[in-house]
Amino acid sequence: MKQFIFLISLLLFFNACNDKSTVTKYDKSVKQLNCLRLVVFPPDKLITDTLTKLYNFDEACAYELQVSKKGGIVCNSNQNAGRKALSNFPSGYIRMDVYKNHRPLYSYYKDLTSKVSKKEIVTAFNRLKKDLLKEQ
């Protein structure tokens, strides 16, 4: 029994800040969108340029794609000391959220161990596209 509890504790310990993507569809009634309006905050040339090459955004669209990134994140939990020392600990993230009238419809989030790259942006958008967009 002690070994079982130890293994569960160890599993939780190493999952405190994981690096897999998380997708949440808040409104299951929304199946496919015809358009998106792009908002990148804080402004980022790599993200904007990459996404505008992948999709024809419409400034008049009611559905807003908000894209954000963060770097230099430190998970300060003492429980993660071993993981920080022994693995690629997340230091940033990329996030893509779709809203209509300030109401969340969809979210994509992924922890990153390095700066946001073009590959990460394309991967995130392709997932959103697969889940939510009609082909143009």
N, C-alpha and C positions, 0 to 999 in steps of 0.2 A: 504494500500500500504506500509506503514512504517513497519507493522508487517511482510509482505512478504520479504522485503529487509532485515530486521533483521534476519529472519529465514535463508535466503540464506547466509548471512554473518556468522551466527553461524555455519552453515554446512561447509563452507569453512574454518573457524577457526579451527574446530576440525579435518579436513582432511589435515592439513598442513604437518604432518608426520604420515602417516597411517601405519598399520602393516599387511596389506594383501599382498599376493604375486603378482608380476607383471611378466607376461610372454610375451616376444616379439619374434615373428618369423620374422626375417629380410628378409630371402629369401624363399618365399612361394613355389618356385619350388622344394625345397628339401623336400621330403616326408619322407623317411626313410634312416637311416644310417646303414651301416653294421658293423662299428667299431668306436672306440674312443681312443684317446691317452690322458692320464690324466696328468694335470699340476696343482698342488696345490701351491698357493702363497698367503701369506707366507707359508712355509712348516708347515703342521699340521698333527700330527700322527692320531688323531681321525678321521679327514676327510679322509685321505689316507686309513687307515685301513678299515673304514666303506665302502667306495666306492669300494675298491678292493674285498671285500666280496660280493658286489652286482653285479659286472660286470667284465668280463674278458677284461681288457684294452690291446690295441695293440700299442706298441711303434713305429711301422712302419706306423700307420694309418695317413692319411692326415687330418682327422678331430680331432681337439684338444679341449678337455673339460678343460677349465680353471675354477678352483674353488677358491673363495676367501671368507674371512670372516673378520669382523671388530667388535670390542667391544669397549665400553667406549665412544660411540658417544653421543654428546650433541647437540641438536637442539637449537641454541642460539636465535632464533627469539623471540622478545618480544611478538609477537602475540600468542605464544604457552605457555605463562606463566601459564595460567589456566589449560591447559591440562597437563603440567608437574606436577603440584601440585595435580591434581585430578585423574590421570589415570596411566596406565602402559605405560609410554612414551618409544618409541624405543631407545635402547642404543647400538644396533649393527645390523648386517645384515649377510645374507648368499647370495652368488651370484654364479651362474653357467652359463658360457658362452661357446658356441660352435663356433669355428672358423675353416675356411679352408683358408690357405694361408693368414693369418692375416685379413681375411674378416669375420665380424660377421654374423652368420647364425641364432643363437638362444640365448635367454637370459632368465634366471630365477632369480628373485630378491625378497627377503623377509626381511622386517624389523623385528627385534627381540627385545624382552624386557629382554632377559637374554643371557647367553653365548650360543654359537652354541652347540646343543645337537645331539646325534646320531639320535634321532627321526626327527629333522629338516633336517638333511642330507639325511636320507632315504626318507622323504616326497618330498624334492626337486628333488632328483634323480628319484624317481618314476614318478614324473610329466614329467621330461625331457624324460624319457624312454617311457612313454605313447605317448608323442607328436612326438618323433623323431627316436626312435630306433627299429630295427627289433628284434624280440625275438631271443635269442641265443640258 
